[in-house]
């Protein structure tokens, strides 16, 4: 194989390893609460959500 073929191959492997590292970091057990918190916060019921009476507008 030529140098350029090896360079493309190694670059592809490097990008795959970086992508796998990002996925592993994002879904690690330490970050689970941080990642899942917005989902539960969005689904929780608010006692008096903003904008119910027309006083507050979204920007």
PyMOL Python script that loads the backbone (N, CA, C, O; Angstrom):
from pymol import cmd

cmd.read_pdbstr("""\
ATOM      1  N   UNK A   1       0.840  -1.178   0.000  1.00  0.00           N
ATOM      2  CA  UNK A   1       0.000   0.000   0.000  1.00  0.00           C
ATOM      3  C   UNK A   1       0.885   1.241   0.000  1.00  0.00           C
ATOM      4  O   UNK A   1       1.981   1.250   0.561  1.00  0.00           O
ATOM      5  N   UNK A   2       0.392   2.255  -0.628  1.00  0.00           N
ATOM      6  CA  UNK A   2       1.154   3.495  -0.716  1.00  0.00           C
ATOM      7  C   UNK A   2       0.996   4.317   0.569  1.00  0.00           C
ATOM      8  O   UNK A   2       0.177   4.011   1.436  1.00  0.00           O
ATOM      9  N   UNK A   3       1.801   5.355   0.652  1.00  0.00           N
ATOM     10  CA  UNK A   3       1.747   6.224   1.828  1.00  0.00           C
ATOM     11  C   UNK A   3       0.383   6.887   1.966  1.00  0.00           C
ATOM     12  O   UNK A   3      -0.152   6.976   3.071  1.00  0.00           O
ATOM     13  N   UNK A   4      -0.183   7.351   0.862  1.00  0.00           N
ATOM     14  CA  UNK A   4      -1.478   8.038   0.943  1.00  0.00           C
ATOM     15  C   UNK A   4      -2.592   7.080   1.380  1.00  0.00           C
ATOM     16  O   UNK A   4      -3.512   7.486   2.091  1.00  0.00           O
ATOM     17  N   UNK A   5      -2.516   5.828   0.965  1.00  0.00           N
ATOM     18  CA  UNK A   5      -3.517   4.849   1.390  1.00  0.00           C
ATOM     19  C   UNK A   5      -3.422   4.608   2.896  1.00  0.00           C
ATOM     20  O   UNK A   5      -4.440   4.533   3.583  1.00  0.00           O
ATOM     21  N   UNK A   6      -2.193   4.487   3.404  1.00  0.00           N
ATOM     22  CA  UNK A   6      -2.005   4.321   4.843  1.00  0.00           C
ATOM     23  C   UNK A   6      -2.463   5.558   5.601  1.00  0.00           C
ATOM     24  O   UNK A   6      -3.056   5.445   6.674  1.00  0.00           O
ATOM     25  N   UNK A   7      -2.195   6.723   5.058  1.00  0.00           N
ATOM     26  CA  UNK A   7      -2.602   7.964   5.717  1.00  0.00           C
ATOM     27  C   UNK A   7      -4.122   8.036   5.828  1.00  0.00           C
ATOM     28  O   UNK A   7      -4.646   8.380   6.888  1.00  0.00           O
ATOM     29  N   UNK A   8      -4.833   7.717   4.751  1.00  0.00           N
ATOM     30  CA  UNK A   8      -6.302   7.718   4.791  1.00  0.00           C
ATOM     31  C   UNK A   8      -6.823   6.672   5.772  1.00  0.00           C
ATOM     32  O   UNK A   8      -7.768   6.927   6.519  1.00  0.00           O
ATOM     33  N   UNK A   9      -6.203   5.503   5.766  1.00  0.00           N
ATOM     34  CA  UNK A   9      -6.629   4.437   6.671  1.00  0.00           C
ATOM     35  C   UNK A   9      -6.441   4.857   8.131  1.00  0.00           C
ATOM     36  O   UNK A   9      -7.356   4.707   8.941  1.00  0.00           O
ATOM     37  N   UNK A  10      -5.272   5.378   8.465  1.00  0.00           N
ATOM     38  CA  UNK A  10      -5.004   5.794   9.842  1.00  0.00           C
ATOM     39  C   UNK A  10      -5.886   6.965  10.261  1.00  0.00           C
ATOM     40  O   UNK A  10      -6.324   7.031  11.410  1.00  0.00           O
ATOM     41  N   UNK A  11      -6.148   7.881   9.348  1.00  0.00           N
ATOM     42  CA  UNK A  11      -7.031   9.006   9.652  1.00  0.00           C
ATOM     43  C   UNK A  11      -8.450   8.517   9.928  1.00  0.00           C
ATOM     44  O   UNK A  11      -9.111   9.020  10.837  1.00  0.00           O
ATOM     45  N   UNK A  12      -8.920   7.555   9.164  1.00  0.00           N
ATOM     46  CA  UNK A  12     -10.253   6.987   9.369  1.00  0.00           C
ATOM     47  C   UNK A  12     -10.339   6.280  10.715  1.00  0.00           C
ATOM     48  O   UNK A  12     -11.325   6.423  11.437  1.00  0.00           O
ATOM     49  N   UNK A  13      -9.307   5.520  11.048  1.00  0.00           N
ATOM     50  CA  UNK A  13      -9.283   4.834  12.341  1.00  0.00           C
ATOM     51  C   UNK A  13      -9.253   5.854  13.476  1.00  0.00           C
ATOM     52  O   UNK A  13      -9.933   5.677  14.487  1.00  0.00           O
ATOM     53  N   UNK A  14      -8.477   6.909  13.316  1.00  0.00           N
ATOM     54  CA  UNK A  14      -8.409   7.960  14.332  1.00  0.00           C
ATOM     55  C   UNK A  14      -9.767   8.628  14.525  1.00  0.00           C
ATOM     56  O   UNK A  14     -10.196   8.839  15.659  1.00  0.00           O
ATOM     57  N   UNK A  15     -10.443   8.961  13.434  1.00  0.00           N
ATOM     58  CA  UNK A  15     -11.769   9.577  13.547  1.00  0.00           C
ATOM     59  C   UNK A  15     -12.772   8.635  14.208  1.00  0.00           C
ATOM     60  O   UNK A  15     -13.605   9.072  15.002  1.00  0.00           O
ATOM     61  N   UNK A  16     -12.696   7.352  13.885  1.00  0.00           N
ATOM     62  CA  UNK A  16     -13.574   6.370  14.522  1.00  0.00           C
ATOM     63  C   UNK A  16     -13.327   6.274  16.018  1.00  0.00           C
ATOM     64  O   UNK A  16     -14.269   6.165  16.802  1.00  0.00           O
ATOM     65  N   UNK A  17     -12.052   6.315  16.417  1.00  0.00           N
ATOM     66  CA  UNK A  17     -11.711   6.253  17.835  1.00  0.00           C
ATOM     67  C   UNK A  17     -12.185   7.505  18.570  1.00  0.00           C
ATOM     68  O   UNK A  17     -12.673   7.414  19.697  1.00  0.00           O
ATOM     69  N   UNK A  18     -12.046   8.664  17.945  1.00  0.00           N
ATOM     70  CA  UNK A  18     -12.522   9.907  18.563  1.00  0.00           C
ATOM     71  C   UNK A  18     -14.038   9.869  18.722  1.00  0.00           C
ATOM     72  O   UNK A  18     -14.559  10.256  19.768  1.00  0.00           O
ATOM     73  N   UNK A  19     -14.744   9.412  17.708  1.00  0.00           N
ATOM     74  CA  UNK A  19     -16.202   9.313  17.778  1.00  0.00           C
ATOM     75  C   UNK A  19     -16.625   8.349  18.886  1.00  0.00           C
ATOM     76  O   UNK A  19     -17.537   8.650  19.656  1.00  0.00           O
ATOM     77  N   UNK A  20     -15.972   7.201  18.968  1.00  0.00           N
ATOM     78  CA  UNK A  20     -16.288   6.232  20.019  1.00  0.00           C
ATOM     79  C   UNK A  20     -16.004   6.822  21.399  1.00  0.00           C
ATOM     80  O   UNK A  20     -16.764   6.587  22.339  1.00  0.00           O
ATOM     81  N   UNK A  21     -14.924   7.581  21.527  1.00  0.00           N
ATOM     82  CA  UNK A  21     -14.607   8.218  22.803  1.00  0.00           C
ATOM     83  C   UNK A  21     -15.655   9.227  23.221  1.00  0.00           C
ATOM     84  O   UNK A  21     -16.001   9.318  24.399  1.00  0.00           O
ATOM     85  N   UNK A  22     -16.162   9.987  22.262  1.00  0.00           N
ATOM     86  CA  UNK A  22     -17.215  10.963  22.566  1.00  0.00           C
ATOM     87  C   UNK A  22     -18.480  10.252  23.037  1.00  0.00           C
ATOM     88  O   UNK A  22     -19.110  10.680  24.004  1.00  0.00           O
ATOM     89  N   UNK A  23     -18.847   9.183  22.367  1.00  0.00           N
ATOM     90  CA  UNK A  23     -20.047   8.425  22.746  1.00  0.00           C
ATOM     91  C   UNK A  23     -19.884   7.830  24.140  1.00  0.00           C
ATOM     92  O   UNK A  23     -20.799   7.909  24.959  1.00  0.00           O
ATOM     93  N   UNK A  24     -18.727   7.238  24.414  1.00  0.00           N
ATOM     94  CA  UNK A  24     -18.486   6.642  25.732  1.00  0.00           C
ATOM     95  C   UNK A  24     -18.522   7.715  26.813  1.00  0.00           C
ATOM     96  O   UNK A  24     -19.091   7.495  27.882  1.00  0.00           O
ATOM     97  N   UNK A  25     -17.929   8.859  26.552  1.00  0.00           N
ATOM     98  CA  UNK A  25     -17.933   9.945  27.540  1.00  0.00           C
ATOM     99  C   UNK A  25     -19.354  10.453  27.783  1.00  0.00           C
ATOM    100  O   UNK A  25     -19.739  10.676  28.931  1.00  0.00           O
ATOM    101  N   UNK A  26     -20.126  10.634  26.735  1.00  0.00           N
ATOM    102  CA  UNK A  26     -21.468  11.195  26.875  1.00  0.00           C
ATOM    103  C   UNK A  26     -22.393  10.263  27.652  1.00  0.00           C
ATOM    104  O   UNK A  26     -23.191  10.722  28.469  1.00  0.00           O
ATOM    105  N   UNK A  27     -22.291   8.972  27.407  1.00  0.00           N
ATOM    106  CA  UNK A  27     -23.186   8.017  28.045  1.00  0.00           C
ATOM    107  C   UNK A  27     -22.571   7.342  29.268  1.00  0.00           C
ATOM    108  O   UNK A  27     -23.065   6.298  29.695  1.00  0.00           O
ATOM    109  N   UNK A  28     -21.515   7.903  29.841  1.00  0.00           N
ATOM    110  CA  UNK A  28     -20.911   7.303  31.027  1.00  0.00           C
ATOM    111  C   UNK A  28     -21.853   7.432  32.220  1.00  0.00           C
ATOM    112  O   UNK A  28     -22.731   8.295  32.240  1.00  0.00           O
ATOM    113  N   UNK A  29     -21.664   6.578  33.197  1.00  0.00           N
ATOM    114  CA  UNK A  29     -22.551   6.567  34.367  1.00  0.00           C
ATOM    115  C   UNK A  29     -22.433   7.838  35.188  1.00  0.00           C
ATOM    116  O   UNK A  29     -23.400   8.247  35.830  1.00  0.00           O
ATOM    117  N   UNK A  30     -21.271   8.468  35.181  1.00  0.00           N
ATOM    118  CA  UNK A  30     -21.082   9.693  35.954  1.00  0.00           C
ATOM    119  C   UNK A  30     -21.945  10.828  35.415  1.00  0.00           C
ATOM    120  O   UNK A  30     -22.397  11.674  36.186  1.00  0.00           O
ATOM    121  N   UNK A  31     -22.178  10.858  34.116  1.00  0.00           N
ATOM    122  CA  UNK A  31     -22.930  11.945  33.489  1.00  0.00           C
ATOM    123  C   UNK A  31     -24.412  11.620  33.335  1.00  0.00           C
ATOM    124  O   UNK A  31     -25.164  12.452  32.827  1.00  0.00           O
ATOM    125  N   UNK A  32     -24.845  10.461  33.748  1.00  0.00           N
ATOM    126  CA  UNK A  32     -26.228  10.039  33.497  1.00  0.00           C
ATOM    127  C   UNK A  32     -27.251  11.020  34.071  1.00  0.00           C
ATOM    128  O   UNK A  32     -28.201  11.392  33.381  1.00  0.00           O
ATOM    129  N   UNK A  33     -27.070  11.439  35.314  1.00  0.00           N
ATOM    130  CA  UNK A  33     -28.030  12.376  35.914  1.00  0.00           C
ATOM    131  C   UNK A  33     -28.038  13.710  35.184  1.00  0.00           C
ATOM    132  O   UNK A  33     -29.098  14.305  34.992  1.00  0.00           O
ATOM    133  N   UNK A  34     -26.874  14.183  34.777  1.00  0.00           N
ATOM    134  CA  UNK A  34     -26.785  15.458  34.063  1.00  0.00           C
ATOM    135  C   UNK A  34     -27.482  15.378  32.712  1.00  0.00           C
ATOM    136  O   UNK A  34     -28.137  16.332  32.290  1.00  0.00           O
ATOM    137  N   UNK A  35     -27.343  14.250  32.038  1.00  0.00           N
ATOM    138  CA  UNK A  35     -27.930  14.087  30.713  1.00  0.00           C
ATOM    139  C   UNK A  35     -29.440  13.884  30.802  1.00  0.00           C
ATOM    140  O   UNK A  35     -30.184  14.396  29.965  1.00  0.00           O
ATOM    141  N   UNK A  36     -29.893  13.149  31.800  1.00  0.00           N
ATOM    142  CA  UNK A  36     -31.316  12.822  31.914  1.00  0.00           C
ATOM    143  C   UNK A  36     -32.138  13.902  32.612  1.00  0.00           C
ATOM    144  O   UNK A  36     -33.360  13.919  32.461  1.00  0.00           O
ATOM    145  N   UNK A  37     -31.520  14.793  33.363  1.00  0.00           N
ATOM    146  CA  UNK A  37     -32.259  15.793  34.147  1.00  0.00           C
ATOM    147  C   UNK A  37     -33.158  16.692  33.303  1.00  0.00           C
ATOM    148  O   UNK A  37     -34.304  16.906  33.699  1.00  0.00           O
ATOM    149  N   UNK A  38     -32.714  17.232  32.165  1.00  0.00           N
ATOM    150  CA  UNK A  38     -33.614  18.101  31.394  1.00  0.00           C
ATOM    151  C   UNK A  38     -34.886  17.396  30.921  1.00  0.00           C
ATOM    152  O   UNK A  38     -35.945  18.017  30.828  1.00  0.00           O
ATOM    153  N   UNK A  39     -34.781  16.112  30.624  1.00  0.00           N
ATOM    154  CA  UNK A  39     -35.962  15.374  30.179  1.00  0.00           C
ATOM    155  C   UNK A  39     -37.014  15.341  31.280  1.00  0.00           C
ATOM    156  O   UNK A  39     -38.193  15.586  31.023  1.00  0.00           O
ATOM    157  N   UNK A  40     -36.596  15.041  32.494  1.00  0.00           N
ATOM    158  CA  UNK A  40     -37.552  14.969  33.592  1.00  0.00           C
ATOM    159  C   UNK A  40     -38.031  16.352  34.011  1.00  0.00           C
ATOM    160  O   UNK A  40     -39.179  16.508  34.427  1.00  0.00           O
ATOM    161  N   UNK A  41     -37.171  17.350  33.908  1.00  0.00           N
ATOM    162  CA  UNK A  41     -37.571  18.718  34.239  1.00  0.00           C
ATOM    163  C   UNK A  41     -38.622  19.212  33.244  1.00  0.00           C
ATOM    164  O   UNK A  41     -39.541  19.940  33.620  1.00  0.00           O
ATOM    165  N   UNK A  42     -38.487  18.822  31.989  1.00  0.00           N
ATOM    166  CA  UNK A  42     -39.435  19.244  30.966  1.00  0.00           C
ATOM    167  C   UNK A  42     -40.794  18.564  31.167  1.00  0.00           C
ATOM    168  O   UNK A  42     -41.832  19.151  30.863  1.00  0.00           O
ATOM    169  N   UNK A  43     -40.789  17.341  31.672  1.00  0.00           N
ATOM    170  CA  UNK A  43     -42.029  16.599  31.846  1.00  0.00           C
ATOM    171  C   UNK A  43     -42.732  16.887  33.169  1.00  0.00           C
ATOM    172  O   UNK A  43     -43.896  16.524  33.335  1.00  0.00           O
ATOM    173  N   UNK A  44     -42.051  17.528  34.106  1.00  0.00           N
ATOM    174  CA  UNK A  44     -42.672  17.785  35.406  1.00  0.00           C
ATOM    175  C   UNK A  44     -43.725  18.885  35.280  1.00  0.00           C
ATOM    176  O   UNK A  44     -43.610  19.789  34.453  1.00  0.00           O
ATOM    177  N   UNK A  45     -44.747  18.781  36.118  1.00  0.00           N
ATOM    178  CA  UNK A  45     -45.806  19.787  36.122  1.00  0.00           C
ATOM    179  C   UNK A  45     -45.392  20.959  36.998  1.00  0.00           C
ATOM    180  O   UNK A  45     -44.877  20.772  38.101  1.00  0.00           O
ATOM    181  N   UNK A  46     -45.617  22.153  36.504  1.00  0.00           N
ATOM    182  CA  UNK A  46     -45.338  23.353  37.280  1.00  0.00           C
ATOM    183  C   UNK A  46     -46.629  23.817  37.942  1.00  0.00           C
ATOM    184  O   UNK A  46     -47.714  23.661  37.382  1.00  0.00           O
ATOM    185  N   UNK A  47     -46.506  24.385  39.136  1.00  0.00           N
ATOM    186  CA  UNK A  47     -47.682  24.890  39.843  1.00  0.00           C
ATOM    187  C   UNK A  47     -48.290  26.067  39.083  1.00  0.00           C
ATOM    188  O   UNK A  47     -49.505  26.120  38.896  1.00  0.00           O
ATOM    189  N   UNK A  48     -47.473  26.989  38.653  1.00  0.00           N
ATOM    190  CA  UNK A  48     -47.933  28.149  37.900  1.00  0.00           C
ATOM    191  C   UNK A  48     -46.919  28.422  36.786  1.00  0.00           C
ATOM    192  O   UNK A  48     -46.017  29.241  36.958  1.00  0.00           O
ATOM    193  N   UNK A  49     -47.061  27.753  35.668  1.00  0.00           N
ATOM    194  CA  UNK A  49     -46.079  27.928  34.598  1.00  0.00           C
ATOM    195  C   UNK A  49     -46.084  29.353  34.059  1.00  0.00           C
ATOM    196  O   UNK A  49     -47.120  30.017  34.090  1.00  0.00           O
ATOM    197  N   UNK A  50     -44.954  29.830  33.568  1.00  0.00           N
ATOM    198  CA  UNK A  50     -44.894  31.197  33.043  1.00  0.00           C
ATOM    199  C   UNK A  50     -45.786  31.363  31.822  1.00  0.00           C
ATOM    200  O   UNK A  50     -45.879  30.476  30.974  1.00  0.00           O
ATOM    201  N   UNK A  51     -46.425  32.488  31.753  1.00  0.00           N
ATOM    202  CA  UNK A  51     -47.237  32.796  30.588  1.00  0.00           C
ATOM    203  C   UNK A  51     -48.671  32.329  30.653  1.00  0.00           C
ATOM    204  O   UNK A  51     -49.401  32.454  29.670  1.00  0.00           O
ATOM    205  N   UNK A  52     -49.098  31.793  31.782  1.00  0.00           N
ATOM    206  CA  UNK A  52     -50.468  31.293  31.886  1.00  0.00           C
ATOM    207  C   UNK A  52     -51.470  32.428  31.794  1.00  0.00           C
ATOM    208  O   UNK A  52     -52.519  32.281  31.167  1.00  0.00           O
ATOM    209  N   UNK A  53     -51.161  33.549  32.407  1.00  0.00           N
ATOM    210  CA  UNK A  53     -52.092  34.672  32.441  1.00  0.00           C
ATOM    211  C   UNK A  53     -51.793  35.710  31.375  1.00  0.00           C
ATOM    212  O   UNK A  53     -52.391  36.786  31.381  1.00  0.00           O
ATOM    213  N   UNK A  54     -50.899  35.416  30.476  1.00  0.00           N
ATOM    214  CA  UNK A  54     -50.594  36.345  29.397  1.00  0.00           C
ATOM    215  C   UNK A  54     -49.665  37.473  29.774  1.00  0.00           C
ATOM    216  O   UNK A  54     -49.446  38.377  28.968  1.00  0.00           O
ATOM    217  N   UNK A  55     -49.109  37.450  30.972  1.00  0.00           N
ATOM    218  CA  UNK A  55     -48.231  38.532  31.410  1.00  0.00           C
ATOM    219  C   UNK A  55     -46.818  38.370  30.867  1.00  0.00           C
ATOM    220  O   UNK A  55     -46.150  39.354  30.552  1.00  0.00           O
ATOM    221  N   UNK A  56     -46.374  37.144  30.760  1.00  0.00           N
ATOM    222  CA  UNK A  56     -45.006  36.889  30.322  1.00  0.00           C
ATOM    223  C   UNK A  56     -45.013  36.358  28.892  1.00  0.00           C
ATOM    224  O   UNK A  56     -45.817  35.496  28.537  1.00  0.00           O
ATOM    225  N   UNK A  57     -44.123  36.876  28.102  1.00  0.00           N
ATOM    226  CA  UNK A  57     -44.004  36.423  26.716  1.00  0.00           C
ATOM    227  C   UNK A  57     -42.632  35.823  26.512  1.00  0.00           C
ATOM    228  O   UNK A  57     -41.657  36.230  27.143  1.00  0.00           O
ATOM    229  N   UNK A  58     -42.572  34.862  25.633  1.00  0.00           N
ATOM    230  CA  UNK A  58     -41.271  34.294  25.276  1.00  0.00           C
ATOM    231  C   UNK A  58     -40.541  35.237  24.361  1.00  0.00           C
ATOM    232  O   UNK A  58     -41.149  35.932  23.547  1.00  0.00           O
ATOM    233  N   UNK A  59     -39.254  35.257  24.496  1.00  0.00           N
ATOM    234  CA  UNK A  59     -38.435  36.132  23.653  1.00  0.00           C
ATOM    235  C   UNK A  59     -37.774  35.354  22.572  1.00  0.00           C
ATOM    236  O   UNK A  59     -37.042  35.921  21.761  1.00  0.00           O
TER     237      UNK A  59
END
""", "prot")
cmd.dss("prot")
cmd.show_as("cartoon", "prot")
cmd.util.cbc("prot")
cmd.orient("prot")
